[in-house]
Amino acid sequence: MPRIIYEIQEKYISSFAENDDELILSIEEYAKQNSVPILDKNASQFLELIIKSYQPKRVLEIGTAIGYSSIKIARSLDKKGILHTIEISENNIQLANENILKSGLSKKIKIFKGEAKEIIPDLKKKYNLIFLDADKEDYLELLELSIPKLKNNGIIIVDNLLWHGWVAKTRVIKKYKRSTEFIREFNNIFMNHPKLFATILTIGDGIGIAVKKKND
Ligand SMILES: C[S@@+](CC[C@H](N)C(=O)[O-])C[C@H]1O[C@@H](n2cnc3c(N)ncnc32)[C@H](O)[C@@H]1O
């Protein structure tokens, strides 16, 4: 497996986040034991930093899984901030609900159940920040559906844009070929999108971050 940064530096940075609370540590452990893909620890630190500094009033997350990043986002919002999060898996929704209840953040988080491609067009009000973390083959469509739901100067954050390092490699193993192609195509559009000013950071599995240009 290629890497984005060396393991030793990654572990060094993560070591500063070891004082996370028991709930967060237990979700991380559950995800590890049950192969649930959740946001990398360093990437989640970055996401929290953006939320704490930008203080968005309305956040949309696409891909709740078991509520790990939802809890991290919601706990970083200010008093009036709210999170809407979309998830298709019934099993994940149940676990996310349990974790969110334990976090005491139920009032700030609303889970929308179902296919994000069907739910997003029906969302009424725009968002200050959108976090996209769903199936990679859906990324392009979800990006195009999300942009009209983002306020001018709003931020969009996308996970996995370096895809374990594969996107930058000339040779890709069979298992990752298809998904790597999806991410490469997505990155080309994301980085050159006329409505966005975007970059990709070497945090976690590669975090894309973009701001929506004014008057688009
Ligand atoms: C990578 S996980 C999300 C991890 C989560 N953001 C975290 O860091 O804790 C992706 C989740 O998105 C859900 N998902 C994928 N594609 C989706 C879609 N098109 N609509 C709704 N949910 C989707 C999957 O069921 C999965 O639980």
The ligand as a Gaussian input file, in Angstrom:
#p B3LYP/6-31G(d) Opt

LIG

0 1
 C      -16.821000       6.770000       4.909000
 S      -18.349000       6.471000       5.678000
 C      -18.681000       7.965000       6.547000
 C      -17.811000       8.157000       7.747000
 C      -18.228000       9.293000       8.642000
 N      -18.316000      10.553000       7.909000
 C      -17.231000       9.443000       9.771000
 O      -16.109000       9.906000       9.496000
 O      -17.549000       9.098000      10.904000
 C      -19.491000       6.594000       4.346000
 C      -20.934000       6.409000       4.750000
 O      -21.738000       6.979000       3.744000
 C      -22.854000       6.162000       3.482000
 N      -23.195000       6.439000       2.077000
 C      -22.427000       6.169000       0.991000
 N      -23.001000       6.610000      -0.137000
 C      -24.181000       7.158000       0.241000
 C      -25.245000       7.786000      -0.475000
 N      -25.202000       7.908000      -1.813000
 N      -26.318000       8.240000       0.217000
 C      -26.361000       8.122000       1.576000
 N      -25.383000       7.539000       2.306000
 C      -24.310000       7.067000       1.652000
 C      -22.373000       4.738000       3.737000
 O      -23.441000       3.897000       4.070000
 C      -21.364000       4.955000       4.878000
 O      -21.973000       4.737000       6.128000

